[in-house]
Amino acid sequence: MTTWFDLQGGNNAGHTIVVGDAKYDFHLLPSGIINEQCLSVIGSGVVVHLPGLFSEIEYNEGKGLKDWQSRLIISDRAHLGNYFLLLLPSQELILLRSARLTARYCMDGAELLT
């Protein structure tokens, strides 16, 4: 089995892969995932935006991606972005910056810790 690694980056750039009539778009998923003989790894230097990852998987499943679940490994050291900050009103973000609070994402939800 071949192994394909994405070791750094995030979902801001991407690759388009065309196989036959299928056109796959990849931003977070390693493009090797379309090869059923390939183990794909999202490494420790990748910033994972979970809603983006789920959306990308769903989109590419619609294009024909299948049986990927057993061939995708996400490092336990990959970074999860603190995207919940984007949901705060801009006034609260200004207060956060000026007070020099640290935002941390907790597994049971988002909390702001000083």
BELVENLIN-V958608 format. One record per residue. N is the residue number from 1. PHI is phi in whole degrees, 0 to 359 (NA if undefined). BURIAL is I if it has 16 or more other C-alpha atoms within 10 Angstrom, else O. Layout:
n=N phi=PHI burial=BURIAL
n=N phi=PHI burial=BURIAL
This chain:
n=1 phi=NA burial=O
n=2 phi=276 burial=O
n=3 phi=242 burial=O
n=4 phi=238 burial=I
n=5 phi=247 burial=O
n=6 phi=250 burial=I
n=7 phi=256 burial=I
n=8 phi=205 burial=O
n=9 phi=113 burial=I
n=10 phi=204 burial=I
n=11 phi=261 burial=I
n=12 phi=278 burial=O
n=13 phi=249 burial=O
n=14 phi=195 burial=O
n=15 phi=228 burial=O
n=16 phi=247 burial=O
n=17 phi=241 burial=O
n=18 phi=248 burial=O
n=19 phi=233 burial=O
n=20 phi=62 burial=O
n=21 phi=267 burial=O
n=22 phi=269 burial=O
n=23 phi=241 burial=O
n=24 phi=259 burial=I
n=25 phi=242 burial=I
n=26 phi=236 burial=I
n=27 phi=234 burial=I
n=28 phi=251 burial=I
n=29 phi=294 burial=I
n=30 phi=296 burial=I
n=31 phi=294 burial=I
n=32 phi=295 burial=I
n=33 phi=297 burial=I
n=34 phi=285 burial=I
n=35 phi=273 burial=O
n=36 phi=292 burial=O
n=37 phi=259 burial=O
n=38 phi=241 burial=I
n=39 phi=267 burial=I
n=40 phi=251 burial=I
n=41 phi=235 burial=I
n=42 phi=264 burial=I
n=43 phi=273 burial=I
n=44 phi=293 burial=I
n=45 phi=267 burial=O
n=46 phi=266 burial=I
n=47 phi=267 burial=I
n=48 phi=260 burial=I
n=49 phi=262 burial=I
n=50 phi=303 burial=O
n=51 phi=300 burial=O
n=52 phi=294 burial=O
n=53 phi=296 burial=I
n=54 phi=297 burial=O
n=55 phi=295 burial=O
n=56 phi=295 burial=I
n=57 phi=298 burial=I
n=58 phi=299 burial=O
n=59 phi=300 burial=O
n=60 phi=286 burial=I
n=61 phi=297 burial=O
n=62 phi=295 burial=O
n=63 phi=270 burial=O
n=64 phi=121 burial=O
n=65 phi=295 burial=I
n=66 phi=216 burial=O
n=67 phi=53 burial=O
n=68 phi=275 burial=I
n=69 phi=304 burial=O
n=70 phi=274 burial=O
n=71 phi=246 burial=I
n=72 phi=243 burial=I
n=73 phi=240 burial=O
n=74 phi=247 burial=O
n=75 phi=303 burial=O
n=76 phi=288 burial=O
n=77 phi=252 burial=O
n=78 phi=295 burial=I
n=79 phi=271 burial=I
n=80 phi=261 burial=O
n=81 phi=292 burial=O
n=82 phi=272 burial=O
n=83 phi=287 burial=O
n=84 phi=297 burial=O
n=85 phi=298 burial=I
n=86 phi=292 burial=O
n=87 phi=274 burial=O
n=88 phi=282 burial=O
n=89 phi=299 burial=O
n=90 phi=301 burial=O
n=91 phi=297 burial=O
n=92 phi=291 burial=O
n=93 phi=295 burial=O
n=94 phi=297 burial=O
n=95 phi=297 burial=O
n=96 phi=299 burial=I
n=97 phi=295 burial=O
n=98 phi=289 burial=O
n=99 phi=273 burial=O
n=100 phi=56 burial=O
n=101 phi=281 burial=O
n=102 phi=256 burial=O
n=103 phi=265 burial=O
n=104 phi=230 burial=I
n=105 phi=265 burial=I
n=106 phi=255 burial=O
n=107 phi=298 burial=O
n=108 phi=264 burial=O
n=109 phi=139 burial=O
n=110 phi=268 burial=O
n=111 phi=224 burial=O
n=112 phi=257 burial=O
n=113 phi=241 burial=O
n=114 phi=270 burial=O
